[in-house]
Amino acid sequence: MFCCGIENNSINLKTIEEMCDAWVADGIATKKGKIVSLNLQSMGYDKLLGTGSTKQLYKLTINAASAKAVEKIEAAGGEILNG
């Protein structure tokens, strides 16, 4: 999406959940025990949205996240780090 000269590239929890195994296999994400670490900012995303659910424990690095996304990640035992 492009608006007002600022590009907004967001990603949903659903997409992360669907792509997680492939990203780990490709070395984009790392998995230590039950925790999947993923730097969404370095992948070009700037906002995490809460559509979808999560079965994994995630440690996500991103600049912004919706309240619903934060709630879902933390409820699953994960965390969001500000990039």
Beta strands, then each sheet from edge to edge (+ up, - down):
strand 1: 2-3
strand 2: 6-7
strand 3: 10-12
strand 4: 30-32
strand 5: 35-39
strand 6: 47-49
strand 7: 57-62
strand 8: 64-65
strand 9: 79-82
sheet 1: 1+ 2-
sheet 2: 3+ 6+ 8+
sheet 3: 4+ 5- 7- 9-
end
